[in-house]
């Protein structure tokens, strides 16, 4: 998996006239992978990750993405009112939000069972979320 920084670098080089085949040789990737990055340049350029996030993965469920979105809103609210927030509190809140979303079948994940071992599970731990 290429880091977001590398993807953005590839896009900039392509915009400055470097050919796809040359980019493939330079980064050791085949031309179709480089072409896919370039085709998705709007999405890759639009991503503004949190500090500490270097790889954006597309192999994540909508529930995880929605949980992180809701967690960020909660964190901003807590910061505005001046509440002290520890990593433990963040992890507990993230787990709570995730469980709530799974319980209601949020975001097209209808029917996901938390007891089904083949389904994605979320475990919040201290290094999962970058420091605020």
PyMOL commands that set and color helices and strands:
alter all, ss='L'
color gray80, all
select helices_A, chain A and resi 4-15+20-27+31-39+41-46+62-81+87-104+106-108
alter helices_A, ss='H'
color red, helices_A
deselect
rebuild
show_as cartoon
